[in-house]
Amino acid sequence: MNRPTSISILLLVTVALVGCTASSGARGTVARVVSAEPSVGPSGPDLMPTPIATASIASAAPSQLAEPTRGPATSPTSSANGTTVVRVYFILGGPERSAGLVPVLREVPTTPSLAMAAMEALLEGPDPRERDASPPISSRVPGGSKLLGLAIEDGVATVDLSGEFESGGDSASHIGRLGQIVYTLTQFSTVRSVAFRVDGRPVRVFGSEGIVLDEPVGRADLVDVEPFQSMFEGILPAILVDGPAWGAALGNPGRVTGTANTYESWFMVGVYDATGRALNDVPGQATCGTGCRGTFDMTVAYAVSKAQWGSLRVLDGDESGATEGIIREYPVWLTPGPPVEGPCGC
């Protein structure tokens, strides 16, 4: 069990960087950290459609979008063009219980330092099609933030960021930017938690709201003021789909994984084709609910006559299949597969 992390608006990190080599830049000599452990890729495989550069996933016709390419499974795998697919986490807009962290995919050069490549992609921010989507995707990491170093040792990623990372925003903004980095780095099997530095100094009090880190932070570290809640609960939707990522491809049958905090842990997953026609609706149940966040891992089959853009919806629901509203809906690439049994509207 994770040791509770105190956060009455506190967060404190004491860490030591290892394996540093010096380099110089606009800020003087800074540490470019050589990781003691390689970053092993996410537990995919992630399937990444590659849209044309000017197309918006939300509005482009299927004929304007290329078919998906496959990312890594449990370890980095070089593709023909020497790239690997990783996830970065941004903020998807929407109403309460819907807005919050969302994974998107990035294709980066294959390297033993995939975590550093993912961090660089995160700091670049959402691309135009993500910013223009409805609802839009944004980042709470301030523009101009730079990665000065990154080390991974004994399950802890120590990340060193430039001073811009601390600038502006309120407590929600600060928790959001911390969460984006923690979720991005903990996709790798060698990272359980993250320790922060800014301009080379350990972060003891973060932001004007006085967020204090007393240890490296993981995804599910608990807070003592809200039992069974992680410090990032406020920036998570009621149902977080961690796979497939936003704009990724959904296999057929497709694996849908994530976390949920819903009434008695029930929810629904729906798959819809390019016309908005329902292909399948499947009830799901997380390992915990009604005030605590549990995990889920389920499979959804569907039938389409040809590959196309569709959508994945997750809804509040119960064991009977009754639903109480869409929590999230975002585009996924659908592919033909075996027939679906039962009433699916196909």
Residue pairs with C-beta under 8 A, 6 or more apart in sequence:
2 218
2 220
2 221
2 222
3 215
3 221
4 221
4 222
4 223
4 224
5 11
5 213
5 214
5 215
5 217
5 221
5 222
5 223
5 224
5 231
6 212
6 214
6 223
6 224
7 211
7 212
7 223
7 224
7 225
7 231
8 225
9 171
9 209
9 210
9 211
9 212
10 205
10 210
10 211
10 212
10 213
10 214
11 178
11 203
11 205
11 206
11 211
11 212
11 213
11 214
11 217
11 231
12 203
12 204
12 205
12 212
12 213
12 214
12 215
13 195
13 196
13 197
13 202
13 203
13 204
13 213
13 214
13 215
13 216
13 217
14 195
14 202
14 204
14 215
15 156
15 158
15 195
15 196
15 197
15 202
15 216
16 158
17 31
17 33
17 149
17 151
17 158
17 160
17 197
18 33
18 36
18 151
18 153
18 158
19 33
19 34
19 35
19 36
19 151
19 153
20 31
20 32
20 33
20 34
20 149
20 151
21 31
21 32
21 33
21 34
22 29
22 30
22 31
22 32
23 29
23 30
23 31
23 32
24 30
27 148
27 162
27 199
30 148
30 149
30 160
30 199
30 200
31 148
31 149
31 160
31 200
32 148
32 149
33 149
33 150
33 151
33 158
33 160
34 151
35 112
35 113
35 115
35 116
35 150
35 151
35 152
35 153
36 151
36 152
36 153
37 152
37 153
37 190
38 112
38 113
38 114
38 152
38 190
39 112
39 113
39 114
39 115
39 116
39 118
39 152
39 188
39 190
39 191
40 74
40 75
40 76
40 114
40 188
40 189
40 190
41 71
41 72
41 73
41 74
41 75
41 76
41 77
41 84
41 86
41 114
41 188
41 189
42 71
42 72
42 86
42 87
42 187
42 188
43 73
43 74
43 189
44 71
44 72
44 73
44 74
44 85
44 243
45 70
45 71
45 72
45 73
46 70
46 71
46 72
46 85
46 87
46 105
46 243
46 244
46 245
46 248
47 68
47 69
47 70
47 71
47 244
47 248
47 249
47 250
47 251
47 333
48 68
48 69
48 70
48 71
48 85
48 105
48 107
48 248
48 249
49 65
49 66
49 67
49 68
49 69
49 247
49 248
49 249
49 309
49 333
50 65
50 66
50 68
50 69
50 107
51 57
51 60
51 64
51 65
51 66
51 129
51 247
52 60
52 64
52 65
52 66
55 64
55 65
55 129
56 128
56 129
56 132
56 133
57 65
57 129
57 130
57 133
57 247
57 309
57 331
58 129
58 132
58 133
58 134
58 331
60 309
62 274
62 307
62 308
62 309
65 309
65 333
67 307
67 333
68 248
68 249
68 333
68 335
69 79
69 85
69 107
70 85
71 84
71 85
71 86
71 105
72 84
72 85
74 189
76 84
76 110
76 111
76 112
76 114
77 84
77 110
78 84
78 110
79 110
82 109
82 110
83 107
83 108
83 109
83 110
84 107
84 108
84 109
84 110
84 111
84 114
84 117
85 105
85 106
85 107
85 108
86 105
86 106
86 108
86 114
86 117
86 118
86 121
86 187
87 103
87 104
87 105
87 106
87 118
87 184
87 187
87 245
88 103
88 104
88 105
88 106
88 118
88 121
88 122
88 180
88 184
89 101
89 102
89 103
89 104
89 122
89 179
89 180
89 183
89 184
90 101
90 102
90 104
90 122
90 125
90 126
90 130
90 137
90 138
90 139
90 180
91 99
91 100
91 101
91 102
91 137
91 138
91 139
91 140
91 176
91 180
91 235
92 98
92 99
92 100
92 101
92 102
92 135
92 136
92 137
92 237
92 246
92 328
92 330
93 99
93 135
93 136
93 137
93 138
94 135
94 237
94 328
97 237
97 238
97 327
98 135
98 237
98 238
98 326
98 327
98 328
99 135
99 237
100 235
100 236
100 237
100 240
101 179
101 180
101 183
101 232
101 235
101 236
101 237
101 240
102 137
102 245
102 246
102 330
103 183
103 187
103 242
103 243
103 245
103 246
104 126
104 130
104 137
104 245
104 246
104 247
105 245
105 247
105 248
106 118
106 121
108 114
108 117
108 118
108 120
108 121
109 117
111 117
113 150
114 188
115 150
115 152
115 157
115 185
115 188
115 190
115 191
116 147
116 150
118 184
118 185
118 187
118 188
119 147
119 150
119 159
119 181
119 184
119 185
120 147
122 139
122 141
122 180
122 181
122 184
123 141
123 145
123 146
123 147
125 139
125 141
125 143
126 137
126 138
126 139
129 247
130 136
130 137
130 246
130 247
131 137
131 138
133 330
133 331
137 246
139 177
139 180
140 169
140 173
140 174
140 176
140 177
140 180
141 165
141 177
141 180
141 181
142 164
142 165
142 167
142 168
142 169
142 177
143 164
144 162
144 164
145 161
145 162
145 164
145 165
146 161
146 162
146 164
147 159
147 160
147 161
147 162
148 160
148 161
148 162
148 197
148 199
148 200
149 158
149 159
149 160
149 197
149 200
150 157
150 158
150 159
150 160
151 157
151 158
152 158
152 188
152 190
152 191
155 190
155 191
155 192
155 193
156 191
156 192
156 193
156 194
156 195
156 216
157 185
157 186
157 188
157 191
157 193
157 194
157 195
158 194
158 195
158 196
158 197
158 216
159 181
159 185
159 194
159 195
159 196
159 197
160 197
160 198
160 199
160 200
161 196
161 197
161 198
161 199
162 198
162 199
163 198
163 199
165 177
165 198
166 198
166 206
166 207
169 177
169 207
170 208
170 209
171 207
171 209
171 211
172 234
172 235
174 206
174 207
174 209
174 211
175 211
175 231
175 232
175 234
175 235
176 235
178 196
178 206
178 211
178 217
178 232
179 232
179 235
181 194
181 196
182 193
182 194
182 217
182 218
182 219
182 232
183 219
183 232
185 191
185 194
186 192
186 193
186 194
186 218
186 219
192 218
193 215
193 216
193 217
193 218
193 221
194 216
194 217
194 218
195 202
195 213
195 216
195 217
196 202
196 203
196 206
196 213
196 217
197 203
203 213
204 212
204 213
205 211
205 212
206 212
206 213
215 221
217 231
219 230
219 232
220 230
220 293
221 230
221 231
222 228
222 229
222 230
222 231
223 229
223 230
223 231
226 233
228 288
228 291
228 292
228 293
229 291
229 292
229 293
230 236
230 293
233 261
233 293
236 259
236 261
236 293
237 327
237 328
238 260
238 261
238 262
238 316
238 327
239 258
239 259
239 260
239 262
239 267
239 314
239 315
239 316
239 327
239 328
240 258
240 259
240 260
241 256
241 257
241 258
241 312
241 314
241 328
242 257
242 258
242 259
243 255
243 256
243 257
243 258
244 250
244 254
244 256
244 312
244 332
246 330
246 331
247 330
247 331
247 332
248 332
248 333
249 332
249 333
249 334
249 335
250 256
250 271
250 300
250 310
250 312
250 332
250 333
250 334
250 335
251 335
251 337
252 301
252 302
252 304
252 334
252 335
252 336
252 337
252 338
253 299
253 300
253 301
253 302
253 337
253 338
254 271
254 299
254 300
254 301
254 302
254 332
255 297
255 298
255 299
256 269
256 284
256 296
256 297
256 298
256 299
256 300
256 312
257 295
257 296
257 297
257 298
258 295
258 296
259 286
259 293
259 294
259 295
259 296
260 267
260 284
260 286
260 289
260 293
260 294
260 296
261 286
261 288
261 289
261 290
261 291
261 292
261 293
261 294
262 286
262 289
262 290
262 316
262 317
263 289
263 290
263 316
263 318
264 289
264 290
264 318
264 319
265 285
265 286
265 287
265 288
265 289
265 290
265 294
266 283
266 284
266 285
266 289
266 316
266 317
266 318
266 319
267 283
267 284
267 285
267 286
267 296
267 314
267 315
267 316
267 317
267 327
268 281
268 282
268 283
268 284
268 313
268 314
268 315
268 316
268 317
268 321
268 323
269 281
269 282
269 283
269 284
269 298
269 300
269 312
269 313
269 314
269 315
270 278
270 280
270 281
270 282
270 312
270 313
270 314
270 315
271 278
271 279
271 280
271 281
271 300
271 302
271 310
271 311
271 312
271 313
271 332
271 334
272 278
272 279
272 310
272 311
272 312
272 313
273 279
273 304
273 308
273 310
273 334
274 308
274 309
274 310
274 334
276 311
277 345
277 346
278 344
278 345
279 302
279 303
279 304
279 310
279 334
279 340
279 344
279 345
279 346
280 300
280 301
280 302
280 340
280 344
280 346
281 321
281 344
282 298
282 300
283 317
283 318
283 319
283 321
284 296
284 298
284 317
285 296
285 319
286 293
286 294
286 295
286 296
287 294
287 295
287 296
288 294
301 337
301 338
301 340
302 334
302 337
302 340
302 344
302 346
303 336
303 337
303 338
303 339
303 340
303 344
303 346
304 310
304 334
304 335
304 336
304 346
305 336
306 336
307 333
307 334
307 335
307 336
308 333
308 334
309 331
309 332
309 333
309 334
310 331
310 332
310 333
310 334
311 329
311 330
311 331
311 332
312 329
312 330
312 331
312 332
313 326
313 328
313 329
314 326
314 327
314 328
314 329
315 323
315 324
315 325
315 326
315 327
316 323
316 324
316 325
316 327
317 323
317 324
340 346
